[in-house]
Amino acid sequence: MSSLYDQVQQAKEFIESKTGFRPEMGVILGTGLGGLTRHLKARVEIPYADIPGFLPSTVSGHLGHLAIGKFKGRSVLVMEGRVHAYEGHSLQAVTFPVRVLHALGVKGLILTAACGGMNPRFKRGDIVLIEDHINLMGSSPLVGPNDERLGIRFPDMSRPYDRDLLALAERIALEEGIRTHQGVYVAVTGPNLETRAEYRFLRAAGADVVGMSTVPEVIVGTHAGLRILGLAVITDECLPDALKPVDLQAILAAASEAAPRLARIITRVLAEARL
């Protein structure tokens, strides 16, 4: 069996055979948050199913293709949708695309996700700038043999979210009149949502929002040395004493409503970030 490094190189070479662009920034879009690729010029789109090592998403709201193109003179790669551990995949498989983005030359990575809001100050449709996270998925994508070509054995996680990108996104949101918060994201495996008692536990642990993605990708991105910005859209309010049954269509509608505001932040970050 080929090594993870070799598998990454194989995917990299396949993508490079389809485009002459060498992206320096990447974006991974979460549930219902697609559409950013329309901003790319001369873009090339590749279905995940065609890329060696990539897995097709089975979740509603994830288109499942990769687009590479130019945005205001900068080469950008956008992944419309991701796969999750709850779909039956290992965390290594879930984070494989992050390895490939790094191999392609990406230096900065913007991650987006739909999430549940547990902080009572946060409202449905608000955008949260992730300033830290808690991993409660039961494992790490770095478990197993370490290949020094991909990253060091014990990566530091004291600042996984880049402070300069965070400050840039906050400034842009203020200039654009977009309501945002800084907060802590807790990752759980899913796919079931949490009980009232679990929401109380997660809030008491210091989390503001909860979701089923993002954190494994951030761990691998940090391992690879990427500068990372995390943005989460609150698609449902998870307040234990006012909890209502989940409505997937309402979640997708909230993500869709927030997507244009999220895109305004992301496009300006892509244009203004210094890497």
ABEGO torsion letter per residue (X at the ends): XBBAAAAAAAAAAAAAAABABBBABBBBBBBGABGAAAABBGBBBBBAAABBGBBBBABBGBAGBBBBBBBGGBBBBBBBEBBBAAAGBBAAAAAAAAAAAAAAGBABBBBBBBBBBABAABBBGBBBBBABBBBAAGBBAABEBBBAAAEBABBBAABABBAAAAAAAAAAAAAAGBBBBBBBBBBBAOABBBBAAAAAAAAAAGBABBBABGAAAAAAAAAAGBBBBBBBBBABBBBAAABBBBBAAAAAAAAAAAAAAAAAAAAAAAAABBX
